[in-house]
Amino acid sequence: MELMLYDTYERKLRPFEPLQPGKAGLYACGPTVYDYAHIGNLRTYLFGDILRRVLALNGYEVAHVLCITDVGHLTSDADTGEDKMEKGSRRTSQSAWDIAEFYTRAFQHDLAQLHIQAPGVWARATEHIQEQIAFIADIERNGYTYRTADGIYFDTQRLERYGHLARLNIAGQQSGHRVDIRDKRSATDFALWKFSGPEQRQMEWDSPWGRGFPGWHIECSAMSTRYLGALFDIHIGGEDHIPVHHTNEIAQHEACHSHPPARYWLHGAFLKLEGSDKMSKSDGSFLRLAALGDRDYDPLAYRYLVLSAHYRSPLAFSWHALDAAQTALGRLRQAYHRLPDGGQADAGYRQAMQAELNQDLNTARVLALMWELLKSRLPGDVQKATLRWLDQVLGLGLDAWAPPRHAIPEPIRGLAAARDLARSERRWADADATRLAIEAAGYTVRDTAAGTIVEPR
């Protein structure tokens, strides 16, 4: 069954054809760890997790690399302003190194809460400075750099196809934007290495061009090449990376290797708050995953909400929408828990569900098929086995969930025990009467090999 993915570079659906049979190299842009990730950021990582799971479903061994930006990301995409790590350090009165570690661990905790699988490699920018310096040196040798008073810049005018990913109108861009001290040659030129100022930075290194720190884009070029090679299969990120970050990654790579780094470029759409265009850490309009927990929402309810929309479609966040997702997740869990074990996944539903997943990760349609399955006349054990097969992609942890035991009061549990005793002694009339008493109290009764199971309605 062919896996089709929407490639932003080509602006069309393309069949996935890996460089190596049975293997897939996947590079994901990660967070800048100067603050907590918000749920809009996490939507992008959920999309990446679904992609990774669908690749595995199709039999691919996935080499997944996720970068951690802990230096070099300035507060402006125009290479001006303060490094976000230095800014975060000043805000928290902790060292840049300490906040990088703190927010990296917080990010990893959020991923675990959402059942997002950890990458094979956590690639931290500060641990790959020498690779970045070497990559810049290669770009320089090929004649694509120039020096200003504040750094080493990439000369985008040297690349005929610069901006193809974003379909940038280069001619319409204003030239001569100011850097800190001197003009860039073109508005689209960007920093590869920034020189330290008169005040010592917390994060700075020696280089052939002077003491300083790398620009934001060079880390991904260096680290993706380090772990996946000069050409790999798939590069992913949020749609905000298209016009600047990923465009500049491609430029750097073409200057070194005469081709883009990845064969497929996939981008997830924004999560929007009511009344805003997108969530943003920089302007403070964001919600943390922990804030959902403070309101008694299960983190996996947010995962379910994200699954309900296609990854390339904007998703509007509201508490009403999260309520609906939490209710749906609860219904799914209860239904799954009630179904008996022992069956085999239905081939027809498996084929239909994988066909939707293979059509550019259409999780919304898969959820519809899932509810259709639960309303079908298939045996309960077959339904459960099919859901178990599907959950390897949905990642909702259905097997791990069980109804809270404290939800059943002691008197009701006593009735259930009395019913088990009556059944063991073949006192069927007493067992039936006890069942009616439990149901009259607002509970359902299910007979299993392990005995009577009582659940809230």
CORBEL-V676788 format. One record per backbone hydrogen bond with DSSP energy under -0.5 kcal/mol. CO is the residue of the C=O (numbers start at 1). NH is the residue of the N-H. E is the energy in kcal/mol with one decimal. If there is no record, write none. Layout:
BEGIN
co = <CO,CO>
nh = <NH,NH>
e = <E,E>
END
This chain:
BEGIN
co = <2,3,4,5,5,6,7,7,12,14,15,20,22,24,24,25,26,27,28,31,31,32,32,38,39,40,41,41,42,43,44,45,46,47,48,49,50,51,52,53,54,55,56,60,61,61,62,63,63,64,64,65,66,67,68,68,69,72,72,73,76,80,82,83,84,85,86,87,88,89,89,95,96,97,98,99,100,101,102,103,104,105,106,107,108,109,110,111,112,115,121,121,122,123,124,125,128,129,130,131,132,133,134,135,136,137,138,139,140,144,146,148,150,151,151,152,152,153,154,154,155,156,158,159,161,163,163,164,168,169,170,177,182,186,190,192,193,194,202,205,207,211,212,213,215,216,217,217,218,219,220,221,222,223,224,224,225,232,233,233,234,235,236,237,238,239,241,241,242,244,245,246,247,248,249,250,251,252,253,254,261,264,265,266,268,270,270,271,272,273,280,281,284,285,287,288,288,289,289,290,291,292,292,293,298,298,299,299,300,301,302,303,304,305,306,310,311,315,315,317,318,319,320,321,322,323,324,325,326,327,328,329,330,331,332,333,334,335,336,346,347,348,349,350,351,352,353,354,356,356,357,358,358,361,362,363,364,365,366,367,368,369,370,371,372,373,379,379,380,381,382,383,384,385,386,387,388,389,390,390,391,397,397,398,404,405,407,409,410,411,412,413,414,415,416,417,418,419,420,421,422,423,426,427,428,429,430,431,432,433,434,435,436,437,438,438,439,442,444,446,448,451,453,455>
nh = <4,16,360,7,14,8,11,12,7,5,17,23,61,26,63,234,65,236,67,33,69,34,35,42,43,44,44,45,46,47,48,49,50,51,52,53,54,55,56,57,58,60,59,62,24,63,64,26,65,120,121,28,123,69,70,125,33,74,216,84,79,76,75,87,88,89,90,91,92,93,94,99,100,101,102,103,104,105,106,107,108,109,110,111,112,113,114,116,115,117,66,123,124,68,127,128,132,133,134,135,136,137,138,139,140,141,142,144,143,155,153,151,195,148,153,192,193,146,156,190,158,159,160,162,164,167,168,167,170,172,173,184,179,189,154,215,152,213,204,212,210,196,205,194,219,219,220,221,222,223,224,225,226,227,228,229,229,263,263,264,27,266,29,268,241,242,246,247,247,248,249,250,251,252,253,254,255,256,257,258,232,235,8,237,239,272,315,279,317,276,285,284,286,280,39,291,292,292,293,294,295,295,297,296,301,302,302,303,304,305,306,307,308,308,309,313,269,272,317,274,322,323,324,325,326,327,328,329,330,331,332,333,334,335,336,337,338,339,339,350,351,352,353,354,355,356,357,358,359,362,361,4,360,363,366,367,368,369,370,371,372,373,374,375,375,376,382,383,384,385,386,387,388,389,390,391,392,392,393,394,395,400,401,401,407,408,409,413,414,415,416,417,418,419,420,421,422,423,424,425,427,426,428,431,432,433,434,435,436,437,438,439,440,441,441,443,442,457,455,453,451,448,446,444>
e = <-0.6,-3.4,-2.0,-0.7,-2.9,-0.7,-1.8,-1.3,-2.6,-2.7,-0.6,-2.2,-2.6,-0.5,-2.8,-2.7,-2.9,-2.6,-2.1,-0.7,-2.3,-1.9,-0.6,-2.2,-1.2,-0.9,-0.9,-1.2,-2.1,-2.2,-2.0,-1.9,-2.3,-2.3,-2.4,-2.4,-2.7,-2.5,-2.1,-2.4,-1.6,-2.4,-2.0,-0.7,-2.3,-0.5,-0.8,-3.1,-0.5,-1.4,-1.7,-2.8,-2.7,-0.5,-1.0,-2.4,-1.7,-0.9,-0.6,-3.0,-1.2,-1.1,-1.7,-2.4,-2.5,-2.1,-2.1,-2.0,-2.0,-1.6,-1.0,-2.4,-1.9,-1.8,-2.5,-2.8,-1.6,-2.1,-2.0,-2.1,-2.5,-2.1,-2.0,-2.3,-2.1,-2.3,-1.5,-2.9,-1.5,-0.6,-2.5,-0.8,-0.8,-3.0,-1.3,-1.8,-1.6,-2.5,-2.4,-2.0,-2.3,-2.3,-1.8,-2.0,-2.6,-2.5,-1.4,-1.9,-1.9,-3.0,-3.2,-0.6,-2.3,-2.9,-0.5,-3.4,-1.6,-1.7,-1.1,-0.7,-1.6,-1.6,-0.6,-1.2,-1.8,-1.0,-2.2,-0.6,-1.3,-0.8,-1.5,-1.6,-1.3,-1.3,-3.0,-2.3,-2.7,-2.3,-0.6,-2.7,-1.0,-2.2,-3.2,-3.1,-0.6,-0.7,-0.6,-1.2,-2.4,-2.8,-2.3,-1.5,-1.9,-2.0,-2.8,-0.6,-1.2,-1.4,-0.7,-1.7,-2.6,-2.4,-1.6,-2.0,-2.0,-1.3,-3.0,-0.7,-0.6,-2.6,-2.1,-2.2,-1.7,-2.4,-2.3,-2.7,-2.0,-1.1,-3.7,-1.6,-2.5,-2.5,-3.4,-1.2,-2.4,-0.5,-1.8,-1.3,-3.8,-2.3,-0.8,-0.7,-1.6,-1.3,-2.8,-0.6,-0.8,-0.7,-1.6,-2.0,-0.7,-0.9,-2.2,-2.1,-2.0,-0.9,-0.7,-1.4,-2.4,-2.3,-2.4,-2.3,-1.1,-0.6,-1.5,-2.1,-3.0,-3.1,-0.5,-0.8,-2.0,-2.4,-2.2,-2.0,-2.6,-2.4,-2.4,-2.6,-2.3,-2.3,-2.4,-2.7,-2.4,-2.6,-2.8,-2.7,-1.7,-1.1,-0.5,-2.4,-2.3,-2.2,-3.0,-2.6,-2.0,-1.5,-2.4,-2.7,-0.9,-1.9,-2.1,-3.5,-1.2,-2.2,-1.4,-2.3,-1.5,-2.0,-2.2,-2.1,-2.0,-2.4,-1.7,-1.0,-0.5,-1.3,-0.5,-2.3,-2.4,-2.0,-2.2,-2.4,-2.6,-2.0,-2.4,-2.4,-0.5,-1.0,-2.2,-2.0,-2.2,-0.6,-0.8,-0.8,-1.3,-1.6,-0.7,-2.1,-2.3,-1.8,-2.2,-2.1,-2.3,-2.3,-2.1,-2.1,-2.4,-2.5,-2.4,-1.7,-3.1,-1.4,-1.3,-2.2,-2.5,-2.2,-2.3,-2.1,-2.2,-1.9,-2.3,-2.7,-2.3,-1.0,-0.5,-1.3,-1.7,-1.5,-1.9,-2.9,-1.6,-1.4,-2.5,-2.9>
END
